[in-house]
Amino acid sequence: MNILQHRTHLGIEDGHLTIGSVDTTVLAEKFGTPLYVMDESRIRANYQRFQSAFPDADIYYAAKANYNLTVLKILAQEGAGADVFSDGELYCALMAGIPQQKILFNGNSKTDAELEMAVKKGVRISVDSLDELKTISKIASRHDSEVEIAFRVNPDVSPVTHPKISTGLKKSKFGIPHTEVVSAYKRAGSLDGIKPMGIHCHIGSQILDVAPFTEAIARVLDLVEGVTELGIELEFVDMGGGLGIPYREDDVAPSPSDLADAILPIFDERTTSLGISPKLILEPGRYVVGDSTILLTRVNAVKQAHKTFVGVDAGFNLLLRPTMYDAHHEVMVANKADQEPSEEYTIVGPICESGDILAKDRALPEIAKDDLIAILDTGAYGFSMSSQYNGRLRCAELLVHNGKVDIIRKRESYDALLANQIIPPRIS
């Protein structure tokens, strides 16, 4: 089937969908549904492909995409750093063994407690405002330490992607306007405990064209030139992530090599002309883990109404992207993977919201109760955006590798719904 053409870790055996050569119907029967299943080899191969395209760059995995400890540990073994966006992601990255010197704490609204943690742990901070810069200086002075920082630039570059994941627009909440960045570095030089080390930019996510990246790096390097003229030699230029993947069967997504061909000549030429040699850093997240994972969900009911609805046991509590972004995920009937489409179905979840639609108007083989639906490419912003809405327990996560299956997150129990809740004595 064409749907599996570039998803080489998926296959069909005896009419059943496989992942990493493991039968998905067997996994669903043994571990129950809903169920996230990820392929370790695919994660490693995706990371290695990115690193090979940028052999002289540092690759900082965007932990927000999927911060499962096992995923972070796999990438730590591969040599990845981490871009973290909260104290929780920082905690997980350090626990997974990612070196503190290869972690950048990003974010537009960090709390004082988060900044305190970053300073104590010795990680670099991407500064998003002058207010934040002053706060870091106060914390650093209190601890008699020097904090290595970068400023996050808002480059006013418009990639073609969903507005909610376009972060480099002028109107975005992220970063310091590019027209004010050089003066921010000048301000940083007058503050105690601050050591400007780099510059940071991230223009968005799920970008399927390299042109915005070339525009962004050219603008960032203009700023690097201005900062260099201040006598500040930056040690790194972090261009963030955003490289998209082909969610749709007919999507054409650039490869890491395509991205390298687009931005490395600009980076090399401009830095050479300035007589500097900063390290290039990139922050892939979706590209590394997105297609590594499928979400298996069991059919509860098929209903003929305005259209034919297939009710399954996973909803936007486990996969929010279709509801939040109108995102498209290819779906398959895992136990009928070799059968041709015969009808059009809309796959819906059990959540008490009209927007709980996982896949609209899909041509699929005939579906009946207890069939198994596989939602593809759910490794990024899947479980990491999940919730317990409607009192629904979050599912288990499995890792497959060379035919071996490991549980890397247990299915929640009812106790998880009550965790940390306290009934006051006057009510109990």
Summary of the structure (lengths in Angstrom):
residues: 428
radius of gyration: 23.0
end to end distance: 58.4
largest distance: 72.3
contacts: 1473
relative contact order: 0.16
helix: 35%
strand: 26%
